Every structure is written in structure tokens, then in C-alpha cells.
Amino acid sequence: MSNDRKNKFVSIGYGNVVNSDRVLAVLSVSGHAAQRRLKIAEEQGKLIDGTCGRKTRAIIVLDKDGCVLTTGLNAQTLTDRLNGENTDDE
């Protein structure tokens, strides 16, 4: 059986991964747009907590239904990982 579609999963910290093909945006949580998006996602039941109880430093907006993932990694580290750069920050 051939696999025409290969998903690339990227670590978002603390043992969690995300399919990089579904990422629309990575936002620093300190911005107003990110705070607003977090509030909307929580109200709509589309917020997924990937922080494992740690401080949220960035959010990831996914393409399907506007789901939002929170992560304890900073936005630059996530961007580097999505771009294929090797980072060991966790």
C-alpha cells in the first residue's frame, strides 16, 4: 500500500505534537490578537491545552474549525521547528 500523503509532526513541548500541515498561525500570547483568539476558542469549546500545567507562552491556530492549541514554548521556537530548524528548547 503506497502512502501518497506523509504527515509531518512537530513537537510543541511536553510530549505533545501537532501536524505541521494544519498550522495556520503561531502567535505570542502577549499580543492582543492572541488573547482575543484564546477567549473566543475557550467560549466555543475549541481550546486545547498543551501546556501540562505550565505557563502559556504561545498559541497555535489550526486550519480545521479554528481550534487553538496552547503551548509552553515561545513562538520563535515553534516557528523554527515548523521551518525544520533543529531546536532543543523545552
Secondary structure as UniProt FT lines:
FT   STRAND          9..13
FT   TURN            14..15
FT   STRAND          16..19
FT   HELIX           20..22
FT   STRAND          23..28
FT   TURN            29..30
FT   HELIX           32..43
FT   TURN            44..45
FT   STRAND          47..49
FT   TURN            52..53
FT   STRAND          58..62
FT   TURN            65..66
FT   STRAND          68..71
FT   HELIX           75..82
FT   TURN            83..84
//
